[in-house]
Amino acid sequence: MKKEGHPDYHFITVVMTDGTEYQTRSTMGKAGDKLSLDIDPKSHPAWTGGAAQALDRGGRLSRFKDKFKGFVKA
């Protein structure tokens, strides 16, 4: 196989948002570089099951409610 056809895998250090670190192999940068994450599974609501908020700022939901206001009496 051609030598230049394959990426150079080396060890880098990944720094999580809480400061913990682990090593993994990557093609990013050079050997020994650090990758600091802004979002990770420990802090992002998609993974932590955080409080999901349905914010409606005059969008579809508000228009729907206005359109069908008084249509069904409960």
All heavy atoms as a GROMACS GRO file, in nm:
protein
  575
    1MET      N    1   0.084  -0.119   0.000
    1MET     CA    2   0.000   0.000   0.000
    1MET      C    3   0.088   0.125   0.000
    1MET      O    4   0.199   0.122   0.052
    1MET     CB    5  -0.086   0.003   0.125
    1MET     CG    6  -0.199  -0.095   0.125
    1MET     SD    7  -0.312  -0.041   0.252
    1MET     CE    8  -0.365  -0.195   0.314
    2LYS      N    9   0.033   0.233  -0.052
    2LYS     CA   10   0.106   0.359  -0.053
    2LYS      C   11   0.113   0.416   0.088
    2LYS      O   12   0.014   0.420   0.160
    2LYS     CB   13   0.038   0.460  -0.143
    2LYS     CG   14   0.039   0.426  -0.288
    2LYS     CD   15  -0.027   0.538  -0.366
    2LYS     CE   16  -0.033   0.508  -0.513
    2LYS     NZ   17  -0.097   0.616  -0.586
    3LYS      N   18   0.230   0.462   0.126
    3LYS     CA   19   0.248   0.518   0.260
    3LYS      C   20   0.170   0.649   0.276
    3LYS      O   21   0.112   0.676   0.379
    3LYS     CB   22   0.396   0.541   0.289
    3LYS     CG   23   0.422   0.587   0.429
    3LYS     CD   24   0.570   0.587   0.458
    3LYS     CE   25   0.600   0.639   0.594
    3LYS     NZ   26   0.564   0.552   0.702
    4GLU      N   27   0.167   0.733   0.172
    4GLU     CA   28   0.100   0.863   0.182
    4GLU      C   29  -0.052   0.853   0.174
    4GLU      O   30  -0.122   0.951   0.190
    4GLU     CB   31   0.152   0.959   0.075
    4GLU     CG   32   0.119   0.920  -0.067
    4GLU     CD   33   0.220   0.822  -0.129
    4GLU    OE1   34   0.321   0.787  -0.068
    4GLU    OE2   35   0.194   0.782  -0.243
    5GLY      N   36  -0.105   0.735   0.154
    5GLY     CA   37  -0.250   0.718   0.143
    5GLY      C   38  -0.321   0.702   0.275
    5GLY      O   39  -0.444   0.702   0.279
    6HIS      N   40  -0.247   0.691   0.384
    6HIS     CA   41  -0.310   0.670   0.514
    6HIS      C   42  -0.277   0.784   0.608
    6HIS      O   43  -0.165   0.835   0.610
    6HIS     CB   44  -0.260   0.538   0.575
    6HIS     CG   45  -0.301   0.419   0.494
    6HIS    ND1   46  -0.428   0.367   0.500
    6HIS    CD2   47  -0.233   0.345   0.404
    6HIS    CE1   48  -0.435   0.265   0.417
    6HIS    NE2   49  -0.319   0.249   0.357
    7PRO      N   50  -0.373   0.826   0.688
    7PRO     CA   51  -0.348   0.937   0.782
    7PRO      C   52  -0.254   0.893   0.893
    7PRO      O   53  -0.240   0.774   0.923
    7PRO     CB   54  -0.487   0.968   0.838
    7PRO     CG   55  -0.566   0.846   0.817
    7PRO     CD   56  -0.510   0.777   0.696
    8ASP      N   57  -0.189   0.990   0.955
    8ASP     CA   58  -0.098   0.964   1.065
    8ASP      C   59  -0.178   0.965   1.196
    8ASP      O   60  -0.220   1.070   1.244
    8ASP     CB   61   0.010   1.072   1.069
    8ASP     CG   62   0.099   1.060   1.190
    8ASP    OD1   63   0.129   0.946   1.230
    8ASP    OD2   64   0.138   1.164   1.245
    9TYR      N   65  -0.204   0.847   1.251
    9TYR     CA   66  -0.273   0.837   1.378
    9TYR      C   67  -0.172   0.849   1.491
    9TYR      O   68  -0.066   0.787   1.487
    9TYR     CB   69  -0.346   0.703   1.391
    9TYR     CG   70  -0.474   0.698   1.314
    9TYR    CD1   71  -0.483   0.628   1.195
    9TYR    CD2   72  -0.587   0.764   1.360
    9TYR    CE1   73  -0.601   0.622   1.123
    9TYR    CE2   74  -0.706   0.759   1.290
    9TYR     CZ   75  -0.711   0.689   1.172
    9TYR     OH   76  -0.828   0.685   1.101
   10HIS      N   77  -0.205   0.931   1.589
   10HIS     CA   78  -0.118   0.951   1.703
   10HIS      C   79  -0.205   0.979   1.826
   10HIS      O   80  -0.325   1.001   1.813
   10HIS     CB   81  -0.020   1.065   1.678
   10HIS     CG   82  -0.088   1.186   1.621
   10HIS    ND1   83  -0.102   1.204   1.485
   10HIS    CD2   84  -0.151   1.290   1.679
   10HIS    CE1   85  -0.168   1.316   1.463
   10HIS    NE2   86  -0.200   1.370   1.579
   11PHE      N   87  -0.146   0.979   1.943
   11PHE     CA   88  -0.223   1.003   2.065
   11PHE      C   89  -0.235   1.152   2.093
   11PHE      O   90  -0.138   1.228   2.083
   11PHE     CB   91  -0.156   0.934   2.185
   11PHE     CG   92  -0.182   0.787   2.189
   11PHE    CD1   93  -0.088   0.698   2.140
   11PHE    CD2   94  -0.301   0.736   2.239
   11PHE    CE1   95  -0.112   0.562   2.141
   11PHE    CE2   96  -0.326   0.601   2.240
   11PHE     CZ   97  -0.231   0.513   2.191
   12ILE      N   98  -0.359   1.195   2.126
   12ILE     CA   99  -0.385   1.331   2.172
   12ILE      C  100  -0.459   1.319   2.305
   12ILE      O  101  -0.511   1.214   2.340
   12ILE     CB  102  -0.470   1.413   2.072
   12ILE    CG1  103  -0.609   1.352   2.055
   12ILE    CG2  104  -0.398   1.428   1.939
   12ILE    CD1  105  -0.707   1.444   1.984
   13THR      N  106  -0.465   1.430   2.377
   13THR     CA  107  -0.536   1.434   2.504
   13THR      C  108  -0.663   1.515   2.485
   13THR      O  109  -0.659   1.627   2.436
   13THR     CB  110  -0.449   1.500   2.613
   13THR    OG1  111  -0.327   1.425   2.623
   13THR    CG2  112  -0.519   1.500   2.747
   14VAL      N  113  -0.776   1.458   2.524
   14VAL     CA  114  -0.905   1.526   2.516
   14VAL      C  115  -0.939   1.576   2.656
   14VAL      O  116  -0.938   1.499   2.751
   14VAL     CB  117  -1.015   1.432   2.464
   14VAL    CG1  118  -1.149   1.502   2.460
   14VAL    CG2  119  -0.979   1.378   2.327
   15VAL      N  120  -0.971   1.706   2.666
   15VAL     CA  121  -1.005   1.766   2.794
   15VAL      C  122  -1.155   1.794   2.795
   15VAL      O  123  -1.204   1.871   2.712
   15VAL     CB  124  -0.926   1.897   2.818
   15VAL    CG1  125  -0.960   1.955   2.954
   15VAL    CG2  126  -0.777   1.872   2.804
   16MET      N  127  -1.227   1.730   2.887
   16MET     CA  128  -1.372   1.747   2.898
   16MET      C  129  -1.403   1.881   2.964
   16MET      O  130  -1.314   1.948   3.017
   16MET     CB  131  -1.432   1.633   2.979
   16MET     CG  132  -1.397   1.495   2.928
   16MET     SD  133  -1.478   1.455   2.777
   16MET     CE  134  -1.621   1.373   2.842
   17THR      N  135  -1.530   1.921   2.966
   17THR     CA  136  -1.568   2.050   3.024
   17THR      C  137  -1.546   2.055   3.174
   17THR      O  138  -1.528   2.163   3.229
   17THR     CB  139  -1.716   2.081   2.994
   17THR    OG1  140  -1.796   1.974   3.043
   17THR    CG2  141  -1.740   2.099   2.847
   18ASP      N  142  -1.547   1.941   3.241
   18ASP     CA  143  -1.524   1.942   3.386
   18ASP      C  144  -1.376   1.929   3.422
   18ASP      O  145  -1.341   1.919   3.539
   18ASP     CB  146  -1.605   1.831   3.454
   18ASP     CG  147  -1.562   1.692   3.413
   18ASP    OD1  148  -1.476   1.679   3.324
   18ASP    OD2  149  -1.614   1.595   3.471
   19GLY      N  150  -1.289   1.927   3.323
   19GLY     CA  151  -1.145   1.922   3.347
   19GLY      C  152  -1.084   1.784   3.340
   19GLY      O  153  -0.962   1.771   3.341
   20THR      N  154  -1.167   1.679   3.335
   20THR     CA  155  -1.110   1.546   3.324
   20THR      C  156  -1.048   1.528   3.186
   20THR      O  157  -1.090   1.590   3.089
   20THR     CB  158  -1.216   1.436   3.348
   20THR    OG1  159  -1.322   1.453   3.253
   20THR    CG2  160  -1.272   1.444   3.488
   21GLU      N  161  -0.949   1.443   3.180
   21GLU     CA  162  -0.876   1.421   3.055
   21GLU      C  163  -0.869   1.272   3.023
   21GLU      O  164  -0.874   1.189   3.113
   21GLU     CB  165  -0.733   1.474   3.067
   21GLU     CG  166  -0.724   1.622   3.092
   21GLU     CD  167  -0.578   1.668   3.102
   21GLU    OE1  168  -0.488   1.583   3.103
   21GLU    OE2  169  -0.558   1.790   3.108
   22TYR      N  170  -0.861   1.242   2.897
   22TYR     CA  171  -0.833   1.105   2.854
   22TYR      C  172  -0.757   1.110   2.723
   22TYR      O  173  -0.758   1.212   2.652
   22TYR     CB  174  -0.960   1.021   2.841
   22TYR     CG  175  -1.053   1.061   2.729
   22TYR    CD1  176  -1.042   1.001   2.604
   22TYR    CD2  177  -1.152   1.157   2.747
   22TYR    CE1  178  -1.126   1.036   2.501
   22TYR    CE2  179  -1.237   1.192   2.644
   22TYR     CZ  180  -1.223   1.132   2.521
   22TYR     OH  181  -1.306   1.167   2.420
   23GLN      N  182  -0.688   1.004   2.693
   23GLN     CA  183  -0.611   0.997   2.570
   23GLN      C  184  -0.683   0.910   2.468
   23GLN      O  185  -0.746   0.810   2.502
   23GLN     CB  186  -0.472   0.941   2.596
   23GLN     CG  187  -0.381   1.041   2.662
   23GLN     CD  188  -0.236   1.002   2.645
   23GLN    OE1  189  -0.205   0.885   2.624
   23GLN    NE2  190  -0.148   1.099   2.650
   24THR      N  191  -0.672   0.952   2.344
   24THR     CA  192  -0.730   0.877   2.234
   24THR      C  193  -0.641   0.896   2.112
   24THR      O  194  -0.558   0.987   2.109
   24THR     CB  195  -0.874   0.921   2.205
   24THR    OG1  196  -0.932   0.832   2.110
   24THR    CG2  197  -0.880   1.063   2.151
   25ARG      N  198  -0.660   0.812   2.015
   25ARG     CA  199  -0.586   0.827   1.890
   25ARG      C  200  -0.666   0.913   1.794
   25ARG      O  201  -0.788   0.903   1.787
   25ARG     CB  202  -0.557   0.691   1.830
   25ARG     CG  203  -0.455   0.615   1.911
   25ARG     CD  204  -0.431   0.480   1.854
   25ARG     NE  205  -0.402   0.490   1.711
   25ARG     CZ  206  -0.308   0.422   1.648
   25ARG    NH1  207  -0.234   0.338   1.713
   25ARG    NH2  208  -0.289   0.435   1.518
   26SER      N  209  -0.595   0.997   1.719
   26SER     CA  210  -0.662   1.088   1.628
   26SER      C  211  -0.567   1.128   1.516
   26SER      O  212  -0.446   1.107   1.524
   26SER     CB  213  -0.706   1.213   1.705
   26SER     OG  214  -0.762   1.308   1.617
   27THR      N  215  -0.622   1.189   1.413
   27THR     CA  216  -0.541   1.247   1.307
   27THR      C  217  -0.527   1.397   1.326
   27THR      O  218  -0.461   1.464   1.248
   27THR     CB  219  -0.604   1.220   1.168
   27THR    OG1  220  -0.735   1.276   1.166
   27THR    CG2  221  -0.610   1.072   1.139
   28MET      N  222  -0.590   1.453   1.431
   28MET     CA  223  -0.587   1.596   1.458
   28MET      C  224  -0.449   1.640   1.508
   28MET      O  225  -0.393   1.576   1.596
   28MET     CB  226  -0.692   1.633   1.563
   28MET     CG  227  -0.701   1.780   1.588
   28MET     SD  228  -0.762   1.819   1.754
   28MET     CE  229  -0.609   1.830   1.843
   29GLY      N  230  -0.397   1.747   1.456
   29GLY     CA  231  -0.275   1.806   1.507
   29GLY      C  232  -0.156   1.713   1.508
   29GLY      O  233  -0.137   1.632   1.418
   30LYS      N  234  -0.076   1.730   1.614
   30LYS     CA  235   0.045   1.649   1.629
   30LYS      C  236   0.031   1.564   1.754
   30LYS      O  237  -0.055   1.588   1.839
   30LYS     CB  238   0.167   1.740   1.644
   30LYS     CG  239   0.189   1.833   1.525
   30LYS     CD  240   0.306   1.925   1.551
   30LYS     CE  241   0.274   2.012   1.668
   30LYS     NZ  242   0.310   2.146   1.670
   31ALA      N  243   0.119   1.468   1.769
   31ALA     CA  244   0.119   1.383   1.888
   31ALA      C  245   0.137   1.469   2.013
   31ALA      O  246   0.220   1.559   2.015
   31ALA     CB  247   0.229   1.279   1.878
   32GLY      N  248   0.052   1.445   2.114
   32GLY     CA  249   0.062   1.518   2.239
   32GLY      C  250  -0.024   1.643   2.246
   32GLY      O  251  -0.031   1.707   2.350
   33ASP      N  252  -0.088   1.682   2.135
   33ASP     CA  253  -0.176   1.800   2.138
   33ASP      C  254  -0.295   1.777   2.229
   33ASP      O  255  -0.333   1.663   2.257
   33ASP     CB  256  -0.226   1.834   1.997
   33ASP     CG  257  -0.122   1.904   1.912
   33ASP    OD1  258  -0.014   1.938   1.966
   33ASP    OD2  259  -0.148   1.924   1.793
   34LYS      N  260  -0.357   1.887   2.274
   34LYS     CA  261  -0.476   1.879   2.359
   34LYS      C  262  -0.596   1.934   2.284
   34LYS      O  263  -0.588   2.036   2.216
   34LYS     CB  264  -0.458   1.959   2.488
   34LYS     CG  265  -0.368   1.893   2.587
   34LYS     CD  266  -0.378   1.957   2.722
   34LYS     CE  267  -0.294   1.877   2.821
   34LYS     NZ  268  -0.318   1.920   2.957
   35LEU      N  269  -0.708   1.865   2.296
   35LEU     CA  270  -0.834   1.907   2.237
   35LEU      C  271  -0.928   1.939   2.352
   35LEU      O  272  -0.969   1.850   2.427
   35LEU     CB  273  -0.894   1.796   2.150
   35LEU     CG  274  -1.034   1.818   2.097
   35LEU    CD1  275  -1.039   1.938   2.003
   35LEU    CD2  276  -1.083   1.694   2.025
   36SER      N  277  -0.962   2.066   2.371
   36SER     CA  278  -1.053   2.108   2.478
   36SER      C  279  -1.194   2.116   2.423
   36SER      O  280  -1.220   2.187   2.326
   36SER     CB  281  -1.012   2.245   2.533
   36SER     OG  282  -0.884   2.238   2.591
   37LEU      N  283  -1.285   2.043   2.485
   37LEU     CA  284  -1.424   2.039   2.439
   37LEU      C  285  -1.505   2.151   2.502
   37LEU      O  286  -1.489   2.182   2.620
   37LEU     CB  287  -1.486   1.904   2.475
   37LEU     CG  288  -1.421   1.781   2.416
   37LEU    CD1  289  -1.492   1.656   2.463
   37LEU    CD2  290  -1.421   1.787   2.264
   38ASP      N  291  -1.593   2.212   2.422
   38ASP     CA  292  -1.687   2.312   2.474
   38ASP      C  293  -1.814   2.244   2.521
   38ASP      O  294  -1.880   2.289   2.613
   38ASP     CB  295  -1.722   2.414   2.366
   38ASP     CG  296  -1.604   2.498   2.325
   38ASP    OD1  297  -1.514   2.520   2.410
   38ASP    OD2  298  -1.598   2.540   2.208
   39ILE      N  299  -1.852   2.138   2.452
   39ILE     CA  300  -1.974   2.063   2.483
   39ILE      C  301  -1.934   1.916   2.487
   39ILE      O  302  -1.862   1.869   2.401
   39ILE     CB  303  -2.081   2.084   2.375
   39ILE    CG1  304  -2.122   2.230   2.369
   39ILE    CG2  305  -2.202   1.997   2.402
   39ILE    CD1  306  -2.214   2.262   2.254
   40ASP      N  307  -1.981   1.846   2.588
   40ASP     CA  308  -1.953   1.703   2.596
   40ASP      C  309  -2.073   1.631   2.658
   40ASP      O  310  -2.166   1.696   2.706
   40ASP     CB  311  -1.824   1.674   2.671
   40ASP     CG  312  -1.828   1.712   2.817
   40ASP    OD1  313  -1.938   1.734   2.871
   40ASP    OD2  314  -1.722   1.718   2.880
   41PRO      N  315  -2.073   1.499   2.657
   41PRO     CA  316  -2.188   1.424   2.708
   41PRO      C  317  -2.216   1.446   2.856
   41PRO      O  318  -2.325   1.418   2.902
   41PRO     CB  319  -2.150   1.278   2.684
   41PRO     CG  320  -2.051   1.283   2.573
   41PRO     CD  321  -1.977   1.411   2.590
   42LYS      N  322  -2.121   1.499   2.932
   42LYS     CA  323  -2.144   1.524   3.073
   42LYS      C  324  -2.220   1.654   3.098
   42LYS      O  325  -2.278   1.674   3.203
   42LYS     CB  326  -2.012   1.531   3.148
   42LYS     CG  327  -1.938   1.398   3.150
   42LYS     CD  328  -1.808   1.413   3.225
   42LYS     CE  329  -1.732   1.281   3.226
   42LYS     NZ  330  -1.605   1.294   3.294
   43SER      N  331  -2.219   1.746   3.000
   43SER     CA  332  -2.278   1.876   3.022
   43SER      C  333  -2.392   1.912   2.927
   43SER      O  334  -2.472   2.000   2.955
   43SER     CB  335  -2.171   1.985   3.011
   43SER     OG  336  -2.119   1.990   2.880
   44HIS      N  337  -2.404   1.845   2.814
   44HIS     CA  338  -2.505   1.882   2.715
   44HIS      C  339  -2.639   1.819   2.748
   44HIS      O  340  -2.648   1.701   2.777
   44HIS     CB  341  -2.459   1.838   2.576
   44HIS     CG  342  -2.536   1.903   2.467
   44HIS    ND1  343  -2.658   1.858   2.426
   44HIS    CD2  344  -2.509   2.011   2.392
   44HIS    CE1  345  -2.704   1.934   2.329
   44HIS    NE2  346  -2.614   2.029   2.307
   45PRO      N  347  -2.748   1.897   2.743
   45PRO     CA  348  -2.881   1.845   2.777
   45PRO      C  349  -2.927   1.728   2.690
   45PRO      O  350  -3.009   1.649   2.734
   45PRO     CB  351  -2.974   1.964   2.757
   45PRO     CG  352  -2.888   2.084   2.753
   45PRO     CD  353  -2.751   2.039   2.714
   46ALA      N  354  -2.875   1.716   2.569
   46ALA     CA  355  -2.916   1.605   2.484
   46ALA      C  356  -2.876   1.472   2.545
   46ALA      O  357  -2.944   1.371   2.525
   46ALA     CB  358  -2.854   1.619   2.345
   47TRP      N  359  -2.767   1.470   2.619
   47TRP     CA  360  -2.721   1.346   2.682
   47TRP      C  361  -2.762   1.337   2.828
   47TRP      O  362  -2.780   1.229   2.881
   47TRP     CB  363  -2.570   1.334   2.673
   47TRP     CG  364  -2.522   1.304   2.535
   47TRP    CD1  365  -2.532   1.187   2.468
   47TRP    CD2  366  -2.456   1.394   2.447
   47TRP    NE1  367  -2.475   1.197   2.344
   47TRP    CE2  368  -2.428   1.324   2.328
   47TRP    CE3  369  -2.417   1.527   2.455
   47TRP    CZ2  370  -2.363   1.381   2.221
   47TRP    CZ3  371  -2.353   1.584   2.350
   47TRP    CH2  372  -2.327   1.511   2.233
   48THR      N  373  -2.774   1.451   2.895
   48THR     CA  374  -2.802   1.448   3.039
   48THR      C  375  -2.950   1.444   3.069
   48THR      O  376  -2.989   1.423   3.183
   48THR     CB  377  -2.743   1.572   3.108
   48THR    OG1  378  -2.802   1.690   3.053
   48THR    CG2  379  -2.592   1.576   3.093
   49GLY      N  380  -3.035   1.465   2.969
   49GLY     CA  381  -3.179   1.465   2.992
   49GLY      C  382  -3.224   1.590   3.064
   49GLY      O  383  -3.320   1.590   3.138
   50GLY      N  384  -3.154   1.699   3.041
   50GLY     CA  385  -3.185   1.826   3.106
   50GLY      C  386  -3.325   1.875   3.071
   50GLY      O  387  -3.392   1.824   2.983
   51ALA      N  388  -3.367   1.974   3.142
   51ALA     CA  389  -3.502   2.029   3.125
   51ALA      C  390  -3.517   2.087   2.985
   51ALA      O  391  -3.453   2.185   2.951
   51ALA     CB  392  -3.528   2.135   3.230
   52ALA      N  393  -3.598   2.023   2.907
   52ALA     CA  394  -3.625   2.074   2.773
   52ALA      C  395  -3.734   2.180   2.783
   52ALA      O  396  -3.837   2.158   2.844
   52ALA     CB  397  -3.669   1.960   2.682
   53GLN      N  398  -3.707   2.292   2.723
   53GLN     CA  399  -3.803   2.401   2.727
   53GLN      C  400  -3.854   2.428   2.587
   53GLN      O  401  -3.775   2.442   2.494
   53GLN     CB  402  -3.739   2.527   2.783
   53GLN     CG  403  -3.693   2.513   2.925
   53GLN     CD  404  -3.624   2.639   2.974
   53GLN    OE1  405  -3.601   2.732   2.898
   53GLN    NE2  406  -3.592   2.641   3.101
   54ALA      N  407  -3.983   2.434   2.574
   54ALA     CA  408  -4.042   2.468   2.445
   54ALA      C  409  -4.067   2.617   2.444
   54ALA      O  410  -4.165   2.666   2.501
   54ALA     CB  411  -4.172   2.391   2.423
   55LEU      N  412  -3.977   2.691   2.384
   55LEU     CA  413  -3.991   2.836   2.379
   55LEU      C  414  -4.061   2.873   2.249
   55LEU      O  415  -4.019   2.832   2.141
   55LEU     CB  416  -3.854   2.903   2.384
   55LEU     CG  417  -3.774   2.880   2.511
   55LEU    CD1  418  -3.637   2.945   2.498
   55LEU    CD2  419  -3.846   2.935   2.632
   56ASP      N  420  -4.165   2.949   2.261
   56ASP     CA  421  -4.236   2.995   2.143
   56ASP      C  422  -4.238   3.147   2.147
   56ASP      O  423  -4.297   3.207   2.236
   56ASP     CB  424  -4.378   2.939   2.141
   56ASP     CG  425  -4.451   2.979   2.015
   56ASP    OD1  426  -4.387   2.985   1.909
   56ASP    OD2  427  -4.572   3.006   2.023
   57ARG      N  428  -4.174   3.206   2.052
   57ARG     CA  429  -4.164   3.352   2.048
   57ARG      C  430  -4.250   3.405   1.934
   57ARG      O  431  -4.202   3.472   1.844
   57ARG     CB  432  -4.019   3.393   2.030
   57ARG     CG  433  -3.933   3.348   2.145
   57ARG     CD  434  -3.792   3.399   2.130
   57ARG     NE  435  -3.714   3.359   2.245
   57ARG     CZ  436  -3.608   3.281   2.240
   57ARG    NH1  437  -3.568   3.235   2.124
   57ARG    NH2  438  -3.543   3.249   2.348
   58GLY      N  439  -4.378   3.377   1.939
   58GLY     CA  440  -4.467   3.425   1.835
   58GLY      C  441  -4.456   3.346   1.707
   58GLY      O  442  -4.485   3.398   1.600
   59GLY      N  443  -4.418   3.221   1.718
   59GLY     CA  444  -4.399   3.139   1.600
   59GLY      C  445  -4.521   3.056   1.567
   59GLY      O  446  -4.636   3.100   1.582
   60ARG      N  447  -4.497   2.934   1.521
   60ARG     CA  448  -4.604   2.848   1.474
   60ARG      C  449  -4.708   2.817   1.581
   60ARG      O  450  -4.826   2.817   1.555
   60ARG     CB  451  -4.546   2.715   1.426
   60ARG     CG  452  -4.484   2.721   1.292
   60ARG     CD  453  -4.466   2.581   1.243
   60ARG     NE  454  -4.335   2.564   1.186
   60ARG     CZ  455  -4.283   2.448   1.158
   60ARG    NH1  456  -4.348   2.338   1.188
   60ARG    NH2  457  -4.165   2.439   1.103
   61LEU      N  458  -4.660   2.787   1.702
   61LEU     CA  459  -4.753   2.750   1.808
   61LEU      C  460  -4.848   2.864   1.841
   61LEU      O  461  -4.969   2.844   1.855
   61LEU     CB  462  -4.676   2.706   1.933
   61LEU     CG  463  -4.758   2.651   2.048
   61LEU    CD1  464  -4.841   2.532   2.002
   61LEU    CD2  465  -4.668   2.611   2.162
   62SER      N  466  -4.796   2.983   1.852
   62SER     CA  467  -4.882   3.099   1.881
   62SER      C  468  -4.982   3.123   1.769
   62SER      O  469  -5.099   3.152   1.795
   62SER     CB  470  -4.797   3.224   1.900
   62SER     OG  471  -4.717   3.213   2.014
   63ARG      N  472  -4.938   3.112   1.644
   63ARG     CA  473  -5.030   3.133   1.532
   63ARG      C  474  -5.138   3.026   1.530
   63ARG      O  475  -5.255   3.055   1.502
   63ARG     CB  476  -4.952   3.134   1.401
   63ARG     CG  477  -4.868   3.258   1.383
   63ARG     CD  478  -4.817   3.275   1.240
   63ARG     NE  479  -4.752   3.156   1.187
   63ARG     CZ  480  -4.621   3.135   1.185
   63ARG    NH1  481  -4.539   3.224   1.235
   63ARG    NH2  482  -4.571   3.025   1.132
   64PHE      N  483  -5.102   2.901   1.560
   64PHE     CA  484  -5.200   2.793   1.564
   64PHE      C  485  -5.304   2.818   1.672
   64PHE      O  486  -5.424   2.806   1.649
   64PHE     CB  487  -5.129   2.660   1.590
   64PHE     CG  488  -5.223   2.542   1.597
   64PHE    CD1  489  -5.266   2.480   1.482
   64PHE    CD2  490  -5.267   2.496   1.719
   64PHE    CE1  491  -5.353   2.371   1.488
   64PHE    CE2  492  -5.353   2.388   1.727
   64PHE     CZ  493  -5.397   2.326   1.611
   65LYS      N  494  -5.257   2.856   1.791
   65LYS     CA  495  -5.350   2.882   1.902
   65LYS      C  496  -5.443   2.998   1.870
   65LYS      O  497  -5.562   2.994   1.900
   65LYS     CB  498  -5.272   2.911   2.030
   65LYS     CG  499  -5.211   2.788   2.091
   65LYS     CD  500  -5.137   2.823   2.219
   65LYS     CE  501  -5.079   2.699   2.284
   65LYS     NZ  502  -5.006   2.732   2.407
   66ASP      N  503  -5.390   3.103   1.807
   66ASP     CA  504  -5.473   3.218   1.770
   66ASP      C  505  -5.576   3.180   1.664
   66ASP      O  506  -5.691   3.222   1.668
   66ASP     CB  507  -5.387   3.333   1.719
   66ASP     CG  508  -5.304   3.398   1.828
   66ASP    OD1  509  -5.337   3.377   1.948
   66ASP    OD2  510  -5.206   3.467   1.794
   67LYS      N  511  -5.535   3.098   1.569
   67LYS     CA  512  -5.624   3.059   1.460
   67LYS      C  513  -5.742   2.975   1.508
   67LYS      O  514  -5.854   2.992   1.461
   67LYS     CB  515  -5.544   2.980   1.356
   67LYS     CG  516  -5.622   2.943   1.232
   67LYS     CD  517  -5.531   2.875   1.131
   67LYS     CE  518  -5.605   2.839   1.004
   67LYS     NZ  519  -5.517   2.775   0.906
   68PHE      N  520  -5.714   2.885   1.603
   68PHE     CA  521  -5.819   2.794   1.648
   68PHE      C  522  -5.870   2.827   1.788
   68PHE      O  523  -5.931   2.744   1.854
   68PHE     CB  524  -5.769   2.649   1.643
   68PHE     CG  525  -5.744   2.605   1.502
   68PHE    CD1  526  -5.615   2.598   1.450
   68PHE    CD2  527  -5.850   2.570   1.419
   68PHE    CE1  528  -5.592   2.558   1.321
   68PHE    CE2  529  -5.827   2.530   1.289
   68PHE     CZ  530  -5.699   2.524   1.239
   69LYS      N  531  -5.851   2.951   1.832
   69LYS     CA  532  -5.897   2.993   1.963
   69LYS      C  533  -6.051   2.985   1.966
   69LYS      O  534  -6.120   3.030   1.877
   69LYS     CB  535  -5.854   3.137   1.990
   69LYS     CG  536  -5.887   3.187   2.126
   69LYS     CD  537  -5.846   3.329   2.153
   69LYS     CE  538  -5.768   3.394   2.044
   69LYS     NZ  539  -5.730   3.530   2.068
   70GLY      N  540  -6.103   2.918   2.068
   70GLY     CA  541  -6.247   2.909   2.083
   70GLY      C  542  -6.312   2.802   1.996
   70GLY      O  543  -6.433   2.786   1.998
   71PHE      N  544  -6.235   2.730   1.916
   71PHE     CA  545  -6.291   2.627   1.828
   71PHE      C  546  -6.342   2.509   1.908
   71PHE      O  547  -6.451   2.457   1.881
   71PHE     CB  548  -6.184   2.581   1.729
   71PHE     CG  549  -6.234   2.483   1.627
   71PHE    CD1  550  -6.321   2.521   1.527
   71PHE    CD2  551  -6.194   2.350   1.631
   71PHE    CE1  552  -6.367   2.433   1.433
   71PHE    CE2  553  -6.240   2.258   1.539
   71PHE     CZ  554  -6.327   2.300   1.439
   72VAL      N  555  -6.268   2.466   2.009
   72VAL     CA  556  -6.307   2.353   2.092
   72VAL      C  557  -6.318   2.403   2.235
   72VAL      O  558  -6.226   2.460   2.290
   72VAL     CB  559  -6.205   2.239   2.084
   72VAL    CG1  560  -6.243   2.127   2.179
   72VAL    CG2  561  -6.193   2.186   1.943
   73LYS      N  562  -6.434   2.381   2.294
   73LYS     CA  563  -6.453   2.417   2.434
   73LYS      C  564  -6.430   2.293   2.518
   73LYS      O  565  -6.493   2.191   2.500
   73LYS     CB  566  -6.595   2.469   2.458
   73LYS     CG  567  -6.632   2.590   2.379
   73LYS     CD  568  -6.573   2.713   2.440
   73LYS     CE  569  -6.621   2.833   2.359
   73LYS     NZ  570  -6.559   2.952   2.392
   74ALA      N  571  -6.339   2.302   2.613
   74ALA     CA  572  -6.310   2.187   2.698
   74ALA      C  573  -6.365   2.206   2.837
   74ALA      O  574  -6.395   2.305   2.886
   74ALA     CB  575  -6.160   2.164   2.705
   0.00000   0.00000   0.00000
